[in-house]
Amino acid sequence: MIKTIFDKLRPHFEEKGKLHAFYSVFEGMETFMLVPSTTSRTGVSIHDAIDSKRIMSFVVIALLPALLFGMYNIGYQNALAAGMVEQTSFWAMFFYGFLLVLPKIVVSYLVGLGIEFAVAQWKKEEIQEGYLVTGILIPMIVPVDCPLWMLALAVAFSVILCKEIFGGTGMNIFNPALCARAFLFFSYPTSMSGEKVWLAKEQVCSLGYNLPEATTMATPLGEAAAGTNISYSLSDMVLGFVPGSIGETSVVAIAIGALLLMYTRIASWKTIVSVFVGGAIVALLFNFFGPADNAVAGMSCWEHFAAGGFCFGAVFMATDPVTSARTEQGKYIYGLLIGMLAILIRVLNPGFPEGMMLAILFMNMFAPLIDYFFVQHNINKRLARGKQTAKK
């Protein structure tokens, strides 16, 4: 039935059709709903069982546990601040967060896909599936109190200057979602950090939350950066019952997504494990040799992993197939350096208590260089073997 509908509509969008100006939109929707029937006519082609659309779909599915828990945690944190946890049901807290997160997702997709459609039509190219993941990642890595207009600006900056300017999906150097977060962090720092951005001072549904303007809530990393001991237990940090960006709080929810990505081989376990190994090495070094008056240096590696966006970045950002290292040996080095840099930034630069965002963006620049050295090393080894064979 779906195929019949698209077949009837196609003549209107093809050349000389009345809606030819919107052909890229039609083609994008058809590709989203159906498996494309077009095949290459020349050259050698290798057909795989999975294409980019299915890869992106699996990543979105893997993100759902963290997204859904983030929605609940928003309601939980607001109920906790209002002293109404006991009187508020699970579903009431979940729908409170759902109604706050949904507009952010809608704005992200409307702005991002709108730009992608316009660029594709202007360049007379098909619409790529890359923004299917980026569009949901960006709302998940911002505080709940981030204004929608601010989010729209960040999305436009990310899609235009961090993706399309390089040639579109597959050509970008930096992770677009992290570029959006960096834009917000440096342009509007008061809306991305501090103790006031993790609570939604709005009344939604029938909960009747009425938080005083003075109500604040610090994240575990925020407390450590301020020089105080973390007031949250490790179990709360692992489960996700702490303030933080919408999708980054629950290690358990992120781990479920990680298992799915590694099982389907969409994300490399080598990169993920290396990030944690690199982070653990530096965290242990600071535990033994770091300054005694630095609360962040005194955090255990488990606290570093559970706090902030370390786990989320290791699973969903560092493994981006476009901007990460692609050689198998290079993935170890790439992930190791990300983990090490993230902890270094957290401890040594109090202005950036998170660290993961800058670490991944920094290593995005060096991923091609890492791959180059390993590829060149393999070429040299093959040349050496060829010379030895020729001598014999």
N, C-alpha and C positions, 0 to 999 in steps of 0.2 A: 504494500500500500504506500509506504514512504517513497519507494523507488518510482512508483507511478506518479506521485505528486510532483517529484522533482523533474521527471521526464516531461510532464506537461508544462512546467514553468520554464524549462531550459531555453526554448526558442525566444522568450521575451528578454533573456539576459545575454544571449549570444550576439555576435556582431550583426548590426543592422536591426537589432531588437530595440524596443522602446526603453528597456531598462538596462541597456548595455553598460552604462556608467557604473552600475552596481554589480558587474559580473564577479568581481573578486569576493564580494559578500556572499553571493549565491554559491560560488564554488567552495568557499570556506564552510558554509552551512551544510552543503552536500557531503563534503569530506568528513565533517563531524558526525553526520548521521549514518553514512554508508561507507563501505569499503570502496575506495576508488577502483575503477575498472581500467584506468589508463596504464599502459606499460611502455617501456622504452623501446624504440624502433631500431636504434643503432648501438653499436658498442657492446661490450661485455657487461652483463648485469648479474649480480648475486642477490638472490631473493632470500630474505630472512623471514622467520616466523613472526617477528615483531617489528613494527614501524614506529616512527616518532610519535604518532598519535596514541598508540598503545602504551608507549613508555611514559608519556605525560599523564595518561589516565591512571597508570599504576602509582605514580608519584602522588597524584591528588588523593587517591584512595589511602595511601600510606600517611598522608597528612591529616586525614579525618580524625583519628583518635586524639591527636594533640589539639586540633581545632575544637572538637566537641567538648573536651575537658576544659579548654580555655574559656569557652562560653559559660560553663558551670562555675569555674573558679572566679569569674568576674562577679557573678551573683553572690557567691560565697564570701568574697572579700568585702563587698559592699554590705552584706548582711552582718558580717563580723564587725565592721566599723560602726554600724548602726546599733549593734547589740541585739540583733534580731535573728541570730542563727537558729536558736531553738524553736522560734515561732514560724520559721520559713521552711517550706517543703523543698525537696530536691528539685522538682519540676519548676517551681516558682523561681528558684535561683537560676536554673538552666535557661528558662525563657527570658529572664531579665538580661542575662549575658547574650543570648541569641539575638534579641532585638537591638542590642548595642553593636554587635559585630556585623550583623547582616548589612546595614547601610555601608559599612566600610568595604565589604566584599563587592557590593553592587557598584560603588563608586570606582573601585579599583578596576573592575572589568569594563565598565562603561568607558572610562577614560583611556585605559590601555588598549582595549580592542578597537575603540574608535580611531585611535591613532594608527594602529596596525592596519585596519581596513583602508584608511585614507592613503597610507603609504603604499600598500599593495596595489590599490587601484591606480595611483599615480605612476608607479613603476611597471604596471601591467604584469604583476607577478601574483602567484597564488599566496594565500594567507598561511603563515606558518603556525604550528601548534605550540610554539614555545611559551607564549603568554598564558596558556592554560594553567601552567604551574606558577609562573611569576605572579599572576593575578590573585592567587590565593595566599602566596607566601608573604607578600607585602603587608596585608592587613594583620597577619599573624605575628609580625616582628615589630609592631608598634604598640605603644601603651593604649589602654582603652580610652583615655581622655583625649587622644589625638583628634583634632578637628577634621572634618571631612574635606574642607577646602585645602587644608595643608596636605592631606593625603593625596588629593587630586594633583597638586603641584608636584609632589614627589614622584608620582606615577608618570606624569608627562616628562619630567626630567629624565627619569630612568629609561623610558622607552625611546625617546628621541636622541638623547645625548650619550647614552650608555649602551644602546643596542642598534637602532636603525642607522645611526651615523657610521657604524662599522660595517653595515651591510645586512643587518637583520639577524635572525636566529641562526646560530652556529658560527657567527663571525665575531661576536662580541668578545672583548678581552676580559671585562669585569662582570661579575654576577649582577644582573639587573636589580634583583630584589635588595641586595646589600647596598647597591648604589642609591636606591630610594631611601634606605634607612640612613645612609651617610649624609645625603642631602638634608634630611630632616634634622639629623643630629647637629650638623654644623650651621644650618640656617636658623633653626628654632630650638636651641638647646634646652630652654626652659620647658618646652612641651615634650621633650624626650627623656628627661632625667629629673631627678629630685624626688620629693616625697609626696607631691600633689597629683602626679599624672597617672597613678595606678588605680585610682578610684573614680568611678563615674558618678558625679554629683547630679544625677538626674532621677526623676521619678518615672519608672517604666512599669507596665503591667499594673497589677493591683498590690504590689508589695508595699508601696508607700514609704520607701526609704527617704529619709529627710536628713541628709548628712550636713552638719555645720560646715561652713566655709573653711574653718580652721582644721578640719579633719585631714590628717596626713597618714601615710603608710609607706615605710621604707622597704626596699628589697633587701635580701641578704647581702648582696654585694654593696648596696648603698650603706648599710650599717657598718660593714667591714671597712669601706673606704673612709667613713667618718671617724674611724678609730675606736669603734665600740664592738663588743662581742656580738656575734650573730644570735638574735633572740629566737630564731626558728630552729626546730629540731631537724636532724638529718632526714628522718622519716617524712616529715612534712615537706621538705625540699625535694625529696625523691618522688613523693606522690604528687606534688604540685600545689599544695595548699599554701602558697606564698604569693605575694604581689610580684608582678612581672609582666613582660609583654604577653600578648594574648595567647600565643601558641608555644611559648618557650618554658613554661613553668613545670610541667609534669615529665619527669624522666621516664616513668613507666609508659606513658602514652607515646613518647618519642621512640622508646625501645620497640614498641609494637610495630611502628612504622619502619624502623630500621630492619627488623627481622624480615618484613615483607620485601623491602628493597633488596636485601642481600639474598633472599631466597630466589627472587626472580632475576638476580644478577644485574639489576638496573644500577644499583650503587655498589661500589667496590668495597669489600670488607677491609682490604689493605689500607685504603685511605682512612676509613673510620677508625680502625684499631690504631693506626699510626698517630692520629690526632690525640687519642687518649694516652698513648705511650709518651709522646712528646710533652703533653701537659703534666703527666705524673712525674716525669724526670725533673722538670723545672720546679714544680711545686715542692718536691722532696728536697731539692737543693736549697730552696728558700726556707724550708722548715728547719734545716740544720745550720745554714750559714746566713740567713736573712736577718735584717735588723729586728730587735726584740720589740721595738715600739711601733712596728707596722703590722696592723691587724690582718691585712690581706696576705702578707708574707707568712703569717702564722696559720692560715687556713690549710687544712689537709687537702690532699688531692681529691678526696671524695667530695669535700665541700665545694671545691672549685668546679668539679664536674656537675654537681647538682644545682649550683647557683648560676643565675643568668642564662645566657644563650649558648653555653658551651656544648651541651649535648645536641641541641637543635642545629647549631652550626656545623658540628661534626657530621651529622647524618644527612641533612638536607641542603646545606650550602657548600661544604667542602667537596662533596661528591658530584657537584654539577658537571655533567659530561663535557660541556663546552669550555668552561674556564679552568678546569682542574688538569692535573697531569694525566696523560693518556698512556704512557709506557708503564708496564707492570712494575718495574723497579722504581720508576720515578714516583709512583703513587706512595711508596713508603717514605721517601724523602719529603715529598710535598705535604703529606699529612703530619709527619713528625715536626716539621718547621711551623706549621699552623698551630699545633698544640703548644709548642714552646713559646712562640711569639705571643699567643693569647695570654698566657700566664705572666710573661714578662711585662706586657702592657698593663695588665691588671695591678701588678705589684708596684712597678716603678713609676707609673704615670697616674696619679690620683684623678686627673682630669678625664680619664677614660676608664671608668671602673669596669666596663664590660670586657673589652679587649678582643673578643672573638671577631667582631665585624672588621676591625682594622687588620687583624692577622690574616683573614681570608682574602680581603681585597689586596693586601700587600703581596701575598703569595700568588694571586691571580696573575700578577705581572711577571713572576718568575717561573710559572708553570711551563711555558714554551721553552725557556732556557734549560730547565731540568730535563725535559724530553729530548732536547737537542743533544745534550751531553751523553745520554744513554743510547740514543740512536747512533750517534757518531762512534761511540765505544763499540757497539755491535758491528758497525761497518768496518772499523779498524781490525777487529778480531777476525772477521771473515776474510779481509784482504791478507792478513797474516797467514791464515790457514791456506789460502789460495797460493801464496808464494811458497810455503812449505811443500805443498802438493806438487807444484811445478818443479821444484828442485829434485824431488824424488823421481 
